[in-house]
Amino acid sequence: MERNSKLSPDDRADILELISEYSYSFDEDRLTDYVALFLEDAELSFYNAGSASPLISTSTNDERLNVMQGIRSGELNRPGQPRHIQTNTMLRPVSPGRVAGRTMVICTQQPYDGSPCRVLFSGIYEDVFQRTDSGWRFASRRGHLDSR
């Protein structure tokens, strides 16, 4: 990523807060809050390593809510607490009010039965953030998972 454009410290902090809220809202099963982090027409998709076809792809908040509810209800088959850990975020302005970013992610799950914590996936999020009247929102989030 080019580093010649500057992002204000306030904008950087607000975007990092948005990224953190993504983790907390999903992990705490606050899916309405999770969906509100995205523009209505934002893309959210996940890809396995080396695949050009997404495992999951949504382009509206209603789709996102339905897909995420399905994922969370599927966790009943393997009950436990998920934790998204996002780090090493790099941000780059691309136009006024629009920023591109990359963030490393690892997602773990601690089973409620006390068995060892396990890694569900790791990867890189490639993001586009858009400033709105309500603050920064995801315009696009593509998860590139390390698994094949």
C-alpha positions, 0 to 999 in steps of 0.5 A: 500500500502506498503511504504518501497520503495522510489519514487524520489521527481522528479518522484513523482512530474512528476506523480502528474503532469500527474494525473492533466493533465488527469483532465485538458485535459478532462475537457478542451475538449483536447482529443488528449492531453488526449489520449497521457497521456496513453501508446498505449496499456494501459487499461482504464476502469470504474466500478460501485461499486461492479461490476466485469464487466466494464461500459467502457473499452478501450485498445488502444488510438484509442478506448480511443479517440472514447469513450471520444469523445462520452462521451463529445458529450453526454454532449450536452444533459446536457450542462455544464463544467465538473471538475475532482477533484483528491486528496489524491494520494498514490504512490508505486514503484513496479519495476524499472520505474513502479509505482502503485497508488490510487487517490480519485476523484470527478467529478462535472458539472456546468450547463451553465444555472446557475443552481446548480453545481452537482456531476456526480460521485465519486470514486477511481482511481487505476493506474499503471504508466510507465516511458517512454522516453517521461516521465511518462504515464498511463499503466493502469487506473481503475476507481472504481465509488462509484455509483451502 
